[in-house]
């Protein structure tokens, strides 16, 4: 693996290795080591699986002086129930940890965070799958695209970090939070998920991924350092100045400046820099429009394309009504009507096939909402 590749991977995961051989081993599948010798990532996968379980539970349950549980961790206002409410209540003789969710419900939440698809998606979001080292057979079979392989890679990276940092709890928790991005996975829509928004913008506009670089540095030093980009506006009197431990640099396009955000943790710094980038894109009129969301609007995919737009918040899920009649020869004719609650217009189409009528109606609606 090239030095630039190793540097990029470390920037994305928010951890700098002392032993780069461990990082390379995390990306090495057994098929590669069987052909070329050396170690592979299977033992690291085993270690990383346990690391992930431990820190996901810690995210859900652990209390500290400022917050308790995942909800308070990512939203200090702690307004209303988001994921679950968990509080330490004082009683005359004892302290009791109480959750409004049952053990079974917490287990399901944990499963969502550590399931194969979640971990595979995060490897894609971080742009790490392309660095896998595989044998010829795996390459020919395109094994690197399998979710199980990406899941293994996610766990192996955590395993490598655990060994490299000698099980430093703070560093492992940082790595899990940055790599897993649980606040994005469990977002409820009440607050903007800026990390996911920037992820989507970068993918759609550049066909790339956001590139992050984390530094552990007090803000007092940073404020006096010249920065040729767009920085989170903080003055010397700001409360965050003395609390800042990290800053995060973000690159989303060669045509845009580098963004810089600050935070008490890497996760907070990443959220702040993504919010900064989002606000800049909106201000400059560069944010996504509905026309940016679909690469190739077409009749064949119109039903799913409309649903994609709906799930991204442009409008509610479309509904379809059907009516069957017959022509003079007794052949069936299907009419489908596509409606969206927020739109005054509805669109209909007829065909001898019910499915084709639905596609045609959906395509007419798609053209309408896109203003084609």
C-alpha positions as CSV (number, residue, x, y, z in Angstrom):
1,X,0.0,0.0,0.0
2,X,1.4,3.5,-0.9
3,X,2.3,6.0,1.7
4,X,-0.4,8.4,0.5
5,X,-3.0,5.7,0.8
6,X,-2.1,5.0,4.4
7,X,-2.2,8.7,5.2
8,X,-5.7,9.0,3.6
9,X,-7.0,6.1,5.5
10,X,-5.7,7.5,8.8
11,X,-7.3,10.8,8.1
12,X,-10.7,9.2,7.4
13,X,-10.8,7.1,10.5
14,X,-9.4,9.8,12.8
15,X,-6.5,7.7,14.1
16,X,-2.7,8.0,13.5
17,X,-1.0,4.6,13.7
18,X,2.4,4.1,15.5
19,X,2.8,0.8,13.6
20,X,1.6,1.2,10.0
21,X,2.1,-2.6,9.4
22,X,-0.9,-3.2,11.6
23,X,-3.0,-0.8,9.4
24,X,-1.9,-2.6,6.3
25,X,-2.6,-6.0,7.9
26,X,-6.2,-4.8,8.6
27,X,-6.7,-4.4,4.8
28,X,-5.1,-7.8,3.9
29,X,-7.5,-10.7,3.2
30,X,-6.4,-14.3,3.7
31,X,-6.5,-14.8,-0.1
32,X,-3.7,-12.2,-0.5
33,X,-1.5,-13.6,2.3
34,X,-1.9,-17.2,0.9
35,X,-0.5,-16.0,-2.4
36,X,2.1,-13.5,-1.1
37,X,2.9,-14.5,2.4
38,X,2.6,-12.5,5.6
39,X,-0.3,-12.0,7.9
40,X,-4.0,-11.3,7.2
41,X,-6.8,-9.5,9.0
42,X,-8.8,-12.4,10.4
43,X,-7.4,-12.1,14.0
44,X,-7.9,-8.4,13.9
45,X,-11.5,-8.9,12.8
46,X,-12.1,-11.0,15.9
47,X,-10.6,-8.3,18.1
48,X,-12.5,-5.5,16.4
49,X,-15.8,-7.3,16.7
50,X,-15.4,-7.3,20.5
51,X,-14.2,-3.7,20.5
52,X,-17.3,-2.6,18.5
53,X,-19.7,-4.4,20.8
54,X,-18.1,-2.9,23.9
55,X,-18.2,0.7,22.7
56,X,-21.6,0.6,21.1
57,X,-23.0,-0.5,24.4
58,X,-20.9,2.2,26.1
59,X,-22.4,4.8,23.7
60,X,-25.9,3.6,24.6
61,X,-25.5,3.3,28.4
62,X,-22.5,5.0,29.8
63,X,-23.1,8.1,32.0
64,X,-20.7,10.9,32.5
65,X,-20.8,14.3,34.2
66,X,-22.3,16.1,31.2
67,X,-24.6,13.4,29.6
68,X,-26.0,10.0,29.8
69,X,-26.6,7.6,27.0
70,X,-26.4,8.3,23.2
71,X,-29.1,10.9,23.1
72,X,-27.5,13.2,25.6
73,X,-24.1,12.6,24.2
74,X,-25.0,14.0,20.8
75,X,-27.6,16.6,21.9
76,X,-26.7,18.3,25.2
77,X,-30.2,20.0,25.2
78,X,-31.8,16.6,25.9
79,X,-35.2,18.0,24.9
80,X,-37.5,15.0,24.3
81,X,-37.0,11.3,23.7
82,X,-34.9,10.7,20.6
83,X,-33.4,7.2,20.9
84,X,-34.3,6.5,24.5
85,X,-34.3,8.4,27.8
86,X,-31.9,7.2,30.4
87,X,-31.3,9.0,33.7
88,X,-29.6,8.5,37.0
89,X,-32.1,9.3,39.6
90,X,-31.1,9.8,43.3
91,X,-33.0,8.0,45.9
92,X,-32.5,8.2,49.7
93,X,-30.3,5.1,49.9
94,X,-29.2,4.3,46.3
95,X,-28.6,5.5,42.8
96,X,-30.6,3.7,40.1
97,X,-30.0,3.6,36.4
98,X,-33.4,3.7,34.6
99,X,-34.1,3.3,30.9
100,X,-37.6,3.7,29.4
101,X,-36.6,1.1,26.8
102,X,-36.5,-2.6,27.7
103,X,-33.5,-4.9,27.4
104,X,-35.0,-6.4,24.2
105,X,-35.5,-2.9,22.7
106,X,-31.9,-1.8,23.5
107,X,-30.7,-5.1,21.9
108,X,-32.5,-4.2,18.7
109,X,-31.0,-0.7,18.7
110,X,-27.6,-2.2,19.2
111,X,-28.2,-4.7,16.3
112,X,-29.0,-1.8,14.0
113,X,-25.7,-0.1,14.8
114,X,-23.5,-3.2,14.3
115,X,-25.3,-5.1,11.6
116,X,-23.5,-6.1,8.4
117,X,-25.2,-3.6,6.1
118,X,-24.5,-0.7,8.5
119,X,-20.8,-1.5,8.7
120,X,-20.5,-2.0,5.0
121,X,-22.2,1.3,4.2
122,X,-19.9,3.1,6.5
123,X,-16.8,1.6,4.8
124,X,-18.3,2.9,1.5
125,X,-19.0,6.3,3.1
126,X,-15.3,6.5,4.2
127,X,-14.0,5.3,0.8
128,X,-11.9,2.5,2.2
129,X,-13.0,-0.6,0.3
130,X,-10.8,0.1,-2.7
131,X,-7.7,-0.3,-0.5
132,X,-8.4,-4.0,0.3
133,X,-5.5,-6.3,-0.6
134,X,-7.0,-9.5,-2.1
135,X,-5.8,-12.6,-4.0
136,X,-6.5,-13.0,-7.7
137,X,-9.5,-15.2,-7.1
138,X,-11.2,-12.6,-4.9
139,X,-10.4,-9.9,-7.4
140,X,-11.9,-11.9,-10.3
141,X,-15.0,-12.6,-8.3
142,X,-15.3,-9.0,-7.2
143,X,-15.3,-10.2,-3.6
144,X,-14.4,-6.7,-2.3
145,X,-18.0,-5.5,-3.1
146,X,-19.6,-8.0,-0.7
147,X,-21.1,-6.5,2.5
148,X,-19.5,-9.3,4.6
149,X,-16.0,-8.4,3.3
150,X,-16.6,-4.7,4.1
151,X,-17.9,-5.7,7.6
152,X,-14.8,-7.7,8.2
153,X,-12.7,-4.7,7.1
154,X,-14.5,-2.4,9.5
155,X,-13.9,-4.7,12.4
156,X,-10.3,-5.4,11.4
157,X,-9.5,-1.7,11.4
158,X,-10.9,-1.4,14.9
159,X,-8.9,-4.4,16.0
160,X,-5.7,-2.9,14.6
161,X,-6.3,0.4,16.4
162,X,-6.9,-1.6,19.7
163,X,-3.5,-3.3,19.4
164,X,-1.7,-0.1,18.2
165,X,-3.0,2.1,21.0
166,X,-2.6,-0.6,23.7
167,X,-6.4,-0.6,24.3
168,X,-6.5,3.1,25.1
169,X,-10.2,3.6,25.9
170,X,-10.4,7.2,24.8
171,X,-8.8,6.5,21.4
172,X,-10.9,3.5,20.8
173,X,-14.1,5.4,21.6
174,X,-13.0,8.2,19.2
175,X,-12.4,5.6,16.5
176,X,-15.7,3.9,16.9
177,X,-17.6,7.2,16.9
178,X,-15.8,8.5,13.8
179,X,-16.0,5.3,11.8
180,X,-19.5,4.3,12.8
181,X,-21.1,7.8,12.9
182,X,-24.0,6.6,15.1
183,X,-25.7,10.0,15.2
184,X,-26.2,9.7,11.4
185,X,-27.6,6.2,11.6
186,X,-30.0,6.9,14.4
187,X,-31.0,10.5,13.3
188,X,-34.7,11.0,13.9
189,X,-35.2,14.0,11.6
190,X,-35.7,16.6,14.5
191,X,-32.3,18.0,13.9
192,X,-30.2,18.3,10.7
193,X,-27.7,15.5,10.2
194,X,-25.0,17.6,8.6
195,X,-22.5,14.7,8.2
196,X,-25.0,12.8,6.0
197,X,-26.0,15.9,4.1
198,X,-22.3,16.6,3.2
199,X,-21.8,13.0,2.4
200,X,-24.8,13.1,-0.1
201,X,-23.7,16.4,-1.6
202,X,-20.2,15.2,-2.3
203,X,-21.4,11.9,-3.8
204,X,-23.9,13.7,-6.1
205,X,-21.8,16.6,-7.1
206,X,-18.3,15.1,-7.4
207,X,-18.9,11.3,-7.3
208,X,-16.5,11.3,-4.5
209,X,-16.4,11.2,-0.7
210,X,-15.7,13.9,1.9
211,X,-12.1,13.9,3.1
212,X,-11.5,14.6,6.8
213,X,-8.3,15.3,8.7
214,X,-8.4,15.5,12.5
215,X,-5.8,17.2,14.8
216,X,-5.7,17.3,18.6
217,X,-4.9,20.9,19.3
218,X,-6.1,23.6,21.6
219,X,-8.0,26.4,20.1
220,X,-5.8,29.1,21.7
221,X,-3.0,28.1,19.4
222,X,-5.2,27.6,16.3
223,X,-6.7,31.1,16.6
224,X,-3.3,32.7,16.0
225,X,-2.5,30.4,13.1
226,X,-3.2,31.7,9.6
227,X,-5.7,29.5,7.8
228,X,-6.4,29.7,4.1
229,X,-9.9,28.4,4.1
230,X,-13.3,28.8,5.8
231,X,-13.1,28.4,9.6
232,X,-15.8,28.0,12.2
233,X,-16.1,31.6,13.6
234,X,-14.9,31.6,17.2
235,X,-13.4,34.6,19.1
236,X,-11.2,34.6,22.1
237,X,-14.2,35.3,24.3
238,X,-16.1,32.3,23.1
239,X,-16.9,29.6,25.7
240,X,-15.6,26.8,23.4
241,X,-12.1,28.3,23.2
242,X,-10.8,26.8,26.4
243,X,-12.7,23.5,25.9
244,X,-11.7,22.7,22.4
245,X,-9.5,19.6,22.0
246,X,-9.8,18.8,18.3
247,X,-10.2,20.5,15.0
248,X,-11.3,18.9,11.8
249,X,-10.5,19.8,8.3
250,X,-12.9,19.0,5.5
251,X,-12.4,18.9,1.7
252,X,-15.4,18.2,-0.5
253,X,-14.4,19.6,-3.9
254,X,-11.3,20.9,-5.6
255,X,-13.3,24.0,-6.5
256,X,-14.1,24.9,-2.9
257,X,-12.0,26.0,0.0
258,X,-11.0,23.7,2.9
259,X,-13.4,24.0,5.9
260,X,-12.3,23.9,9.5
261,X,-14.4,23.1,12.6
262,X,-13.7,22.7,16.3
263,X,-15.0,20.5,19.1
264,X,-14.4,18.8,22.4
265,X,-14.3,15.5,20.6
266,X,-13.6,14.4,17.0
267,X,-17.2,13.7,16.5
268,X,-18.2,17.2,17.6
269,X,-15.5,18.8,15.4
270,X,-16.7,16.7,12.4
271,X,-20.4,17.7,13.0
272,X,-19.4,21.4,13.3
273,X,-17.3,21.4,10.2
274,X,-20.0,19.7,8.2
275,X,-22.5,22.3,9.4
276,X,-20.1,25.1,8.4
277,X,-19.8,23.6,4.9
278,X,-23.5,23.1,4.6
279,X,-24.2,26.7,5.5
280,X,-21.6,27.9,3.0
281,X,-23.0,25.8,0.2
282,X,-26.6,27.1,0.9
283,X,-25.4,30.7,1.1
284,X,-23.5,30.5,-2.2
285,X,-26.5,28.8,-3.9
286,X,-24.5,25.6,-4.4
287,X,-26.8,23.3,-2.4
288,X,-28.6,20.4,-4.1
289,X,-31.8,20.9,-6.0
290,X,-34.3,18.2,-6.8
291,X,-32.8,18.0,-10.3
292,X,-29.4,17.0,-8.8
293,X,-30.8,14.0,-6.9
294,X,-31.6,11.7,-9.9
295,X,-28.8,11.1,-12.4
296,X,-31.0,9.6,-15.2
297,X,-34.7,10.1,-14.8
298,X,-36.5,7.5,-16.9
299,X,-39.8,5.7,-17.1
300,X,-38.4,2.3,-16.2
301,X,-37.0,3.5,-12.8
302,X,-39.5,6.3,-12.2
303,X,-41.4,4.6,-9.4
304,X,-38.2,4.0,-7.3
305,X,-36.8,7.5,-8.3
306,X,-39.9,9.2,-7.0
307,X,-39.6,7.2,-3.8
308,X,-35.9,8.2,-3.4
309,X,-37.0,11.9,-3.6
310,X,-39.7,11.3,-1.1
311,X,-37.4,9.7,1.4
312,X,-35.0,12.6,1.0
313,X,-37.7,14.9,2.2
314,X,-38.9,16.7,-0.9
315,X,-42.5,15.4,-0.5
316,X,-44.4,12.5,0.9
317,X,-44.5,9.0,-0.5
318,X,-46.5,8.9,-3.8
319,X,-49.7,6.9,-3.9
320,X,-51.3,5.1,-6.8
321,X,-54.9,4.3,-7.7
322,X,-55.9,1.8,-10.4
323,X,-59.0,1.2,-12.5
324,X,-59.4,-1.7,-14.9
325,X,-61.6,-1.5,-18.0
326,X,-61.8,-3.4,-21.2
327,X,-61.6,-2.5,-24.9
328,X,-64.2,-3.6,-27.5
329,X,-62.4,-6.9,-27.9
330,X,-62.5,-7.6,-24.2
331,X,-58.8,-6.9,-23.6
332,X,-58.0,-5.4,-20.2
333,X,-56.9,-1.7,-20.0
334,X,-55.4,-0.5,-16.8
335,X,-55.4,3.2,-15.8
336,X,-53.0,4.3,-13.0
337,X,-53.2,7.7,-11.2
338,X,-50.1,9.0,-9.4
339,X,-50.7,11.5,-6.5
340,X,-48.4,13.3,-4.1
341,X,-50.1,14.9,-1.1
342,X,-48.2,18.2,-1.4
343,X,-48.9,18.6,-5.1
344,X,-52.1,19.9,-6.6
345,X,-51.5,18.0,-9.9
346,X,-52.1,14.3,-10.4
347,X,-51.0,12.3,-13.4
348,X,-52.6,9.3,-15.1
349,X,-51.6,6.8,-17.7
350,X,-53.2,3.8,-19.4
351,X,-51.7,0.5,-20.6
352,X,-52.7,-3.1,-21.1
353,X,-50.2,-3.8,-18.3
354,X,-51.0,-2.6,-14.8
355,X,-47.2,-2.3,-14.0
356,X,-46.6,-0.3,-17.2
357,X,-49.4,2.1,-16.5
358,X,-48.0,2.7,-13.0
359,X,-44.5,3.4,-14.4
360,X,-45.9,5.8,-17.0
361,X,-47.9,7.7,-14.4
362,X,-44.9,7.9,-12.1
363,X,-42.7,9.2,-14.9
364,X,-45.1,12.0,-15.6
365,X,-45.1,13.0,-12.0
366,X,-41.3,12.7,-11.9
367,X,-41.0,15.1,-14.8
368,X,-43.5,17.5,-13.1
369,X,-41.7,17.7,-9.8
370,X,-38.4,18.1,-11.5
371,X,-39.8,20.8,-13.7
372,X,-38.5,19.1,-16.8
